[in-house]
């Protein structure tokens, strides 16, 4: 019976990077390095992904409307998305949310 190769930390990291690149290629999206999203940007994107409206997010997070809109704008800029739906899609594909 052949031995199973043991993967070290570098091999796992290379495998994860290749998987991310393959995911990007599968949807015709170039592999990109994304600046880190803030916890607020991630929270707002996550809530929007579950179908919450801006009004729902404002009520749920007790944040002002402009702060929520700024979080969406920052996330869309960092993810290079043209709109909120694309930002949610990209964040989900990158397993950020």
N, C-alpha and C positions, 0 to 999 in steps of 0.2 A: 504494500500500500504506500503511495507516495506521501511524503511529508508535506504538511500545510506550511507555506512560508509565513514567517512571523513578520508582521508589519511594525516598523518603528514609527516614532512620532513624525519624522519627515515624510515617510511614505503616506501616512494618513493625511497630512496637510496637502501633499501633492494630489492625492485622490480627491479631496474635498474641492481643491481649486479646479481640477479637471471637471468635476461634476458641475460646478458653478458655470464654467465656460461652456460645457455641453448644453446646460439649460438655456444659457443665453443664445447659443447658436440655434437651438431648436425653435426659438421664437423669433429668429432674425434680429436679435438684440445684441449689439457688441458687448463684450465683456468690459465692464467699467468699474472703476474704483469710485465708490460713493462716499462722500464725507459722512461722518457719523450723524445719524438723526438724533435729535434731542428726545428725552423721555416724553415730553409733551407731544412732539410730532408723531412719535410712535403710537402714543395713546390715542390721539385723534384719528390717525389712519386706521388703527385697529377698530375703533368704534364705528368709523364710517364703513369699514369693510363688513361689519355686521349689520349694516343698513340704517345706522343712526343718522339722522339729519343734523345739520348744524345746531338747530334749536334743541334737539335731544342732547347733543354733546354739551352745549352750554348749561343745560339743566343738570346733567349728570356730573359734570366736572366743576360746576360753580365758577366758571371762568367767564370773563367778558367776551362778547362776540368778536371783537377785534383780535383778541389773543388767539382764539380758535382759528380765525381766518389767517392770521400770521403763521400759525403752526402749519396749516395746510399749504400756504404759499412757500414756506421754507422747505417743507418736505418735497413739494413738486419741483422746486429749484434744484435741490440736492439730488433728486432721483432723475432729473432731466426729463420730467413728464410734462406734457402739454396741458393736462387736466387732472382733476382729482381721481377719476376712474383709472387713468393710466398710472398714477402714483400708487394707488392701492394695488394694482396688478403687479407693478414692478417690485414693490415692497414684499408682497406675498411670494413672488417668484424667487426673491432673494432670501426668503425665510426670515424677514425682519419682523413681520407681524404674523 
